Amino acid sequence: MFTFLAFMMLWQSNLLSPHGEKALVLLFIRSDCPVSNRYAPDLQRAYERYSTKGVDFRLVYPEAGLSATAMEEHRKEYGYSIPAVLDADHHYVNGAGVRMTPEAAVFVGGKLVYRGRIDDRYVAIGKERPVPLHHDLEEVLAAVVAGEPLSFRETAAVGCVIEKLE
């Protein structure tokens, strides 16, 4: 088990170290979550739009037992070119405080500024709007790219629960 200090050192050295990005977006998904899979085109479009503007992205797979090969097969099947990491030990899950997939965590300058849903397409499991009314992740990324000051914001994600480790 990691201590908090060891975890934070790992966290900062891996993804939150400064690379000149305006932000880091961690997109928590599961290969076996239908809601996550439904969002694949939206997540890929966000990556294509904002990665050229200094925003760094990672898909994070918090699935115990998922192999690197299976992760890559899932990325290929759903058309992802977003870099991905396995998080079977939930280091990133715990660091971002996420509980569902799909769920986004946006960091600016190493600080969490957004955690929550991609948009409000899903009102509840099995209840989907034809068109989302709010594009939460898109709004946050637009503000980041525009250089607007951000305070922490959180929305409730709807999808598949990330199982706690035993």
DRENZA-520961 format. One record per residue: residue number from 1; x, y, z of N, C-alpha, C in turn; residue in one letter. Coordinates in steps of 0.1 Angstrom, whole numbers, plus 2048, in hexadecimal, padded with zeros to 3 digits. Layout:
N
NODE   nr   nx   ny   nz  cax  cay  caz   cx   cy   cz  rest
NODE  NUM    X    Y    Z    X    Y    Z    X    Y    Z     a
...
END
This chain:
166
NODE   nr   nx   ny   nz  cax  cay  caz   cx   cy   cz  rest
NODE    1  808  7F4  800  800  800  800  809  80C  800     m
NODE    2  806  816  7F7  80D  822  7F7  80A  82C  802     f
NODE    3  813  833  807  810  83E  810  80C  84A  808     t
NODE    4  805  853  80E  800  85F  806  80C  866  800     f
NODE    5  817  868  807  823  86F  801  828  868  7F5     l
NODE    6  82A  85B  7F7  82F  853  7EB  826  853  7DF     a
NODE    7  819  853  7E2  80F  854  7D8  810  861  7D0     f
NODE    8  811  86C  7D8  812  879  7D2  81F  87B  7C9     m
NODE    9  829  875  7CE  836  876  7C6  834  86E  7B9     m
NODE   10  82E  862  7BA  82C  85A  7AE  822  862  7A4     l
NODE   11  818  867  7AA  80E  86F  7A2  814  87A  79B     w
NODE   12  81C  882  7A2  822  88E  79C  82D  88A  792     q
NODE   13  835  880  795  840  87D  78C  83A  877  77F     s
NODE   14  82F  870  77F  82A  869  773  822  873  76A     n
NODE   15  817  878  76F  80F  87F  766  80E  88E  769     l
NODE   16  810  892  775  80E  8A0  778  81A  8A9  778     l
NODE   17  825  8A2  774  832  8AA  772  830  8B4  767     s
NODE   18  836  8C0  768  834  8CA  75E  83A  8C6  750     p
NODE   19  832  8C6  746  837  8C4  739  833  8CF  730     h
NODE   20  82F  8DA  735  82A  8E6  72D  81C  8E5  72A     g
NODE   21  814  8DB  72E  806  8DA  72B  7FE  8E4  733     e
NODE   22  7F3  8E8  72D  7EA  8F1  734  7E2  8E9  73E     k
NODE   23  7E0  8DC  73B  7D8  8D4  744  7DB  8C5  742     a
NODE   24  7D7  8BD  74B  7D7  8AF  749  7C9  8AA  74C     l
NODE   25  7C4  8A2  742  7B7  89C  744  7B8  88D  745     v
NODE   26  7B4  888  750  7B3  879  752  7A5  875  750     l
NODE   27  7A3  86C  746  796  867  742  795  858  747     l
NODE   28  78D  856  751  78C  849  757  781  841  750     f
NODE   29  785  836  74A  77C  82E  742  77E  81F  746     i
NODE   30  774  817  742  775  808  744  773  802  736     r
NODE   31  77A  7F8  733  777  7F1  726  76A  7EA  726     s
NODE   32  765  7E6  731  758  7DF  732  74C  7E8  736     d
NODE   33  74E  7F5  736  743  7FE  73A  73C  803  72E     c
NODE   34  72F  800  72B  728  805  71F  728  814  71F     p
NODE   35  726  81B  72A  726  82A  72A  733  82F  726     v
NODE   36  73E  82A  72C  74C  82E  728  74E  82C  719     s
NODE   37  74A  821  714  74C  81E  706  743  827  6FD     n
NODE   38  738  82B  702  72F  834  6FA  736  842  6F8     r
NODE   39  73E  846  702  745  853  701  752  853  6F9     y
NODE   40  756  847  6F4  763  847  6ED  765  851  6E2     a
NODE   41  75B  853  6D9  75D  85D  6CF  75E  86B  6D5     p
NODE   42  756  86E  6DF  757  87C  6E6  764  87E  6EC     d
NODE   43  769  874  6F3  776  875  6FA  782  877  6EF     l
NODE   44  781  86F  6E4  78B  871  6DA  78A  87E  6D3     q
NODE   45  77E  884  6D1  77D  891  6CB  783  89C  6D4     r
NODE   46  780  89B  6E2  786  8A4  6EB  795  8A4  6EB     a
NODE   47  79B  898  6EA  7A9  896  6E9  7AF  89D  6DC     y
NODE   48  7A8  89A  6D1  7AD  8A0  6C4  7AC  8AF  6C5     e
NODE   49  7A2  8B4  6CB  7A0  8C3  6CB  7AA  8CA  6D5     r
NODE   50  7AB  8C4  6E0  7B3  8CB  6EB  7C1  8C7  6EC     y
NODE   51  7C5  8BB  6E8  7D3  8B7  6E9  7DC  8C0  6E1     s
NODE   52  7D7  8C6  6D7  7DF  8CF  6CE  7E0  8DD  6D5     t
NODE   53  7D9  8DF  6E0  7D9  8EC  6E6  7DF  8EB  6F4     k
NODE   54  7E8  8E1  6F6  7F0  8E1  702  7E9  8D9  70E     g
NODE   55  7DE  8D2  70B  7D8  8C9  715  7DC  8BB  713     v
NODE   56  7E1  8B5  71E  7E5  8A7  71D  7DA  89E  722     d
NODE   57  7D9  892  71C  7CE  889  71F  7D4  87B  722     f
NODE   58  7CD  874  72B  7D0  866  72D  7C2  85F  730     r
NODE   59  7C1  854  729  7B6  84A  72D  7BB  843  739     l
NODE   60  7B3  841  743  7B7  839  74F  7AD  82D  750     v
NODE   61  7B3  821  750  7AB  815  751  7AD  810  75F     y
NODE   62  7A3  811  768  7A4  80D  776  7A0  7FF  778     p
NODE   63  7A1  7F6  76E  79C  7E8  76F  7A6  7DF  774     e
NODE   64  7A3  7D8  77F  7AC  7CE  784  7AC  7C2  77A     a
NODE   65  7B8  7BD  777  7B9  7B2  76E  7BA  7B5  75F     g
NODE   66  7B8  7C2  75B  7B8  7C6  74D  7C7  7C6  749     l
NODE   67  7CA  7BF  73E  7D8  7BE  73A  7DB  7CA  730     s
NODE   68  7E8  7CD  72E  7EB  7D7  725  7E7  7D4  717     a
NODE   69  7E7  7C7  713  7E2  7C3  706  7D3  7C5  705     t
NODE   70  7CC  7C1  70F  7BD  7C4  70E  7BA  7D3  70E     a
NODE   71  7C2  7DB  715  7C0  7E9  715  7C2  7EE  707     m
NODE   72  7CD  7EA  701  7D0  7EF  6F3  7C5  7EA  6E9     e
NODE   73  7C0  7DE  6EB  7B5  7D9  6E2  7A9  7E1  6E4     e
NODE   74  7A6  7E5  6F0  79A  7EE  6F2  79C  7FC  6EC     h
NODE   75  7A8  801  6ED  7AB  80E  6E7  7A9  80E  6D8     r
NODE   76  7AE  803  6D2  7AD  801  6C4  79E  800  6BF     k
NODE   77  797  7F7  6C7  789  7F4  6C3  780  801  6C4     e
NODE   78  783  80A  6CD  77B  816  6CF  782  822  6C8     y
NODE   79  78C  821  6C1  792  82C  6B9  799  836  6C1     g
NODE   80  79F  832  6CD  7A6  83B  6D5  7B5  83D  6D1     y
NODE   81  7B9  849  6D0  7C8  84C  6CE  7CD  853  6DB     s
NODE   82  7C4  855  6E5  7C8  85B  6F1  7D2  851  6F9     i
NODE   83  7DD  856  6FE  7E6  84D  705  7DE  848  712     p
NODE   84  7E2  83C  716  7DB  835  720  7E4  82F  72B     a
NODE   85  7DE  82E  737  7E6  827  742  7DC  81E  749     v
NODE   86  7E2  813  74E  7DB  80A  756  7DC  80F  765     l
NODE   87  7D1  80D  76C  7D1  812  77A  7CA  808  783     d
NODE   88  7CE  7FB  782  7C8  7F1  78A  7CA  7F3  799     a
NODE   89  7D4  7FA  79D  7D6  7FD  7AB  7CF  80A  7B0     d
NODE   90  7C8  810  7A7  7C0  81C  7AA  7C8  828  7AF     h
NODE   91  7D4  829  7AB  7DC  835  7AF  7D6  842  7A9     h
NODE   92  7D2  842  79C  7CC  84D  796  7BE  84F  79B     y
NODE   93  7B7  844  79C  7A9  845  7A1  7A9  84C  7AF     v
NODE   94  7B1  848  7B8  7B2  84E  7C5  7B6  85C  7C5     n
NODE   95  7C0  85F  7BD  7C6  86C  7BC  7BC  876  7B6     g
NODE   96  7B4  872  7AD  7AA  87B  7A7  79C  87A  7AE     a
NODE   97  79A  870  7B6  78E  86F  7BE  782  86B  7B5     g
NODE   98  784  864  7AA  779  860  7A1  773  853  7A7     v
NODE   99  766  851  7A2  75F  846  7A7  758  83E  79C     r
NODE  100  757  844  790  74F  83E  785  758  83E  778     m
NODE  101  753  837  76E  758  838  761  74C  83A  758     t
NODE  102  74C  843  74E  757  84C  74C  757  858  756     p
NODE  103  762  85D  759  763  868  762  771  86F  75E     e
NODE  104  770  87C  75E  77C  884  75B  782  88B  767     a
NODE  105  78F  88D  768  795  895  772  79F  89E  76A     a
NODE  106  79E  8AB  76C  7A6  8B5  765  7AF  8BC  770     v
NODE  107  7BC  8BC  76D  7C6  8C2  775  7CC  8CE  76E     f
NODE  108  7CD  8D9  775  7D5  8E5  76F  7DF  8E8  779     v
NODE  109  7EC  8E9  775  7F7  8EC  77E  7F7  8E2  789     g
NODE  110  7F4  8D5  787  7F4  8CB  791  7E8  8CB  79B     g
NODE  111  7DF  8D5  799  7D3  8D6  7A2  7C7  8D1  79B     k
NODE  112  7BF  8C9  7A2  7B2  8C4  79C  7A8  8CF  79B     l
NODE  113  7A4  8D2  78F  79A  8DD  78D  78C  8D8  789     v
NODE  114  78C  8CB  784  77F  8C6  780  77F  8B7  782     y
NODE  115  774  8B2  787  772  8A3  788  763  8A1  785     r
NODE  116  761  898  77C  753  894  779  750  88F  76C     g
NODE  117  743  891  768  73E  88B  75B  744  892  74F     r
NODE  118  743  88C  744  747  891  737  73D  89B  733     i
NODE  119  730  898  734  725  8A0  731  719  89B  738     d
NODE  120  70D  8A0  736  701  89C  73D  6F8  893  735     d
NODE  121  6FE  88C  72B  6F6  883  722  6EE  879  72B     r
NODE  122  6F5  873  734  6EF  869  73D  6E9  870  74A     y
NODE  123  6DC  86E  74B  6D6  874  757  6D7  869  762     v
NODE  124  6D6  85D  75F  6D8  851  768  6DB  845  75F     a
NODE  125  6DF  83A  765  6E2  82E  75D  6D5  82B  756     i
NODE  126  6D6  829  749  6CA  825  741  6C2  831  73C     g
NODE  127  6C5  83D  741  6BD  849  73E  6C7  853  737     k
NODE  128  6C6  854  72A  6CF  85C  721  6C7  866  71A     e
NODE  129  6CC  872  71A  6C6  87D  712  6CB  87B  703     r
NODE  130  6C3  87F  6FA  6C7  87E  6EC  6D4  887  6E9     p
NODE  131  6D4  893  6F0  6DF  89C  6EE  6E2  8A2  6FC     v
NODE  132  6EF  8A3  700  6F2  8A8  70D  6EE  8B7  70D     p
NODE  133  6EB  8BC  719  6E8  8CA  71B  6F4  8D2  71F     l
NODE  134  6FD  8CB  727  70A  8D1  72C  715  8C8  728     h
NODE  135  720  8CE  723  72C  8C7  71F  737  8CB  729     h
NODE  136  736  8C6  735  73F  8CA  740  74E  8C9  73D     d
NODE  137  752  8BE  738  761  8BD  735  765  8C7  72B     l
NODE  138  75D  8C8  720  760  8D2  715  761  8E0  71B     e
NODE  139  758  8E4  724  757  8F1  72A  764  8F4  732     e
NODE  140  768  8EA  73A  774  8EC  742  781  8ED  739     v
NODE  141  782  8E4  72E  78D  8E5  725  78E  8F2  71E     l
NODE  142  782  8F7  719  782  904  712  787  90F  71B     a
NODE  143  783  90F  728  787  919  732  796  918  734     a
NODE  144  79C  90B  735  7AA  909  737  7B2  90F  72B     v
NODE  145  7AE  90C  71F  7B5  911  713  7B4  920  712     v
NODE  146  7A9  926  716  7A7  934  716  7AF  93B  721     a
NODE  147  7B4  933  72A  7BC  939  735  7B3  93F  740     g
NODE  148  7A7  93B  741  79E  940  74B  7A1  93A  759     e
NODE  149  7A0  941  764  7A2  93B  771  797  931  774     p
NODE  150  79B  926  77A  792  91C  77D  792  919  78C     l
NODE  151  786  917  792  786  912  7A0  780  904  79E     s
NODE  152  782  8FC  7A9  77E  8EE  7A8  76F  8ED  7A5     f
NODE  153  76C  8E3  79C  75E  8E1  799  75C  8D2  798     r
NODE  154  751  8CD  79C  74E  8BE  79C  740  8BC  797     e
NODE  155  73E  8B2  78F  731  8AD  78B  730  89E  78D     t
NODE  156  724  899  78E  722  88B  791  722  883  783     a
NODE  157  72B  87A  783  72C  871  777  722  866  778     a
NODE  158  71D  861  76C  714  856  76B  71B  84B  763     v
NODE  159  71C  83F  768  722  835  760  724  829  769     g
NODE  160  730  823  768  733  816  76F  73C  81A  77B     c
NODE  161  738  814  786  740  816  792  74E  810  792     v
NODE  162  757  817  796  765  812  797  765  80A  7A5     i
NODE  163  767  7FD  7A3  768  7F5  7AF  773  7F8  7B8     e
NODE  164  770  7F8  7C5  77B  7FB  7CF  784  7EF  7D0     k
NODE  165  791  7F1  7D2  79A  7E6  7D4  798  7E0  7E2     l
NODE  166  79A  7D3  7E3  799  7CC  7EF  7A6  7CD  7F7     e
END
